[in-house]
């Protein structure tokens, strides 16, 4: 049985640095950042999904209700 993922809205606080350990980012934004920084975004996706023979690192799926 899969664990339920709870998502809370991010609260912006002026002058505060936010930790990113458990933040959710859209895949498109991560890919765009990789491209801007000169990283191979396809290899990054392969590493996260375990393609072709590795471990899938997905911990849950965000569902809009």
C-alpha beads as a LAMMPS data file, in Angstrom:
LAMMPS data file: protein, C-alpha beads

65 atoms
64 bonds

1 atom types
1 bond types

-500.0 500.0 xlo xhi
-500.0 500.0 ylo yhi
-500.0 500.0 zlo zhi

Masses

1 110.0

Atoms # bond

1 1 1 0.000 0.000 0.000
2 1 1 1.333 3.418 -0.979
3 1 1 1.859 6.167 1.567
4 1 1 -0.255 9.300 1.217
5 1 1 1.653 12.464 0.379
6 1 1 0.454 15.613 2.110
7 1 1 1.270 18.890 0.422
8 1 1 1.175 22.236 2.209
9 1 1 1.271 25.569 0.446
10 1 1 4.580 27.392 0.553
11 1 1 4.495 30.541 2.659
12 1 1 6.752 33.351 1.461
13 1 1 8.551 35.202 4.237
14 1 1 10.491 38.307 3.292
15 1 1 14.144 38.158 4.300
16 1 1 14.043 34.398 4.999
17 1 1 16.008 31.719 3.173
18 1 1 13.843 28.682 2.487
19 1 1 15.243 25.160 2.695
20 1 1 14.479 23.012 -0.341
21 1 1 14.840 19.510 1.118
22 1 1 11.130 18.660 0.846
23 1 1 9.959 21.262 -1.646
24 1 1 8.027 20.228 -4.743
25 1 1 9.113 21.593 -8.102
26 1 1 7.575 21.004 -11.502
27 1 1 9.646 18.722 -13.718
28 1 1 9.593 21.364 -16.440
29 1 1 11.214 23.890 -14.073
30 1 1 13.900 21.387 -13.042
31 1 1 14.656 20.596 -16.678
32 1 1 14.858 24.294 -17.550
33 1 1 17.280 24.904 -14.666
34 1 1 19.457 21.987 -15.836
35 1 1 19.584 23.397 -19.360
36 1 1 20.445 26.910 -18.122
37 1 1 23.261 25.497 -15.975
38 1 1 24.623 23.323 -18.772
39 1 1 23.621 19.964 -17.261
40 1 1 22.259 17.081 -19.315
41 1 1 18.585 17.110 -18.321
42 1 1 17.938 13.778 -20.068
43 1 1 20.553 12.011 -17.925
44 1 1 19.027 13.643 -14.831
45 1 1 15.591 12.235 -15.719
46 1 1 17.113 8.808 -16.459
47 1 1 18.789 8.829 -13.035
48 1 1 15.563 9.780 -11.228
49 1 1 13.368 7.271 -13.067
50 1 1 15.897 4.438 -12.953
51 1 1 16.075 4.127 -16.742
52 1 1 17.027 1.624 -18.008
53 1 1 18.222 -0.623 -15.149
54 1 1 18.436 1.538 -12.048
55 1 1 16.195 2.239 -9.091
56 1 1 13.169 4.528 -9.557
57 1 1 13.503 7.277 -6.934
58 1 1 9.872 8.445 -7.168
59 1 1 8.267 8.653 -3.718
60 1 1 4.744 9.567 -4.755
61 1 1 2.519 11.216 -7.297
62 1 1 0.985 14.647 -6.801
63 1 1 -2.703 14.568 -7.669
64 1 1 -4.785 17.696 -8.145
65 1 1 -8.144 17.050 -6.501

Bonds

1 1 1 2
2 1 2 3
3 1 3 4
4 1 4 5
5 1 5 6
6 1 6 7
7 1 7 8
8 1 8 9
9 1 9 10
10 1 10 11
11 1 11 12
12 1 12 13
13 1 13 14
14 1 14 15
15 1 15 16
16 1 16 17
17 1 17 18
18 1 18 19
19 1 19 20
20 1 20 21
21 1 21 22
22 1 22 23
23 1 23 24
24 1 24 25
25 1 25 26
26 1 26 27
27 1 27 28
28 1 28 29
29 1 29 30
30 1 30 31
31 1 31 32
32 1 32 33
33 1 33 34
34 1 34 35
35 1 35 36
36 1 36 37
37 1 37 38
38 1 38 39
39 1 39 40
40 1 40 41
41 1 41 42
42 1 42 43
43 1 43 44
44 1 44 45
45 1 45 46
46 1 46 47
47 1 47 48
48 1 48 49
49 1 49 50
50 1 50 51
51 1 51 52
52 1 52 53
53 1 53 54
54 1 54 55
55 1 55 56
56 1 56 57
57 1 57 58
58 1 58 59
59 1 59 60
60 1 60 61
61 1 61 62
62 1 62 63
63 1 63 64
64 1 64 65
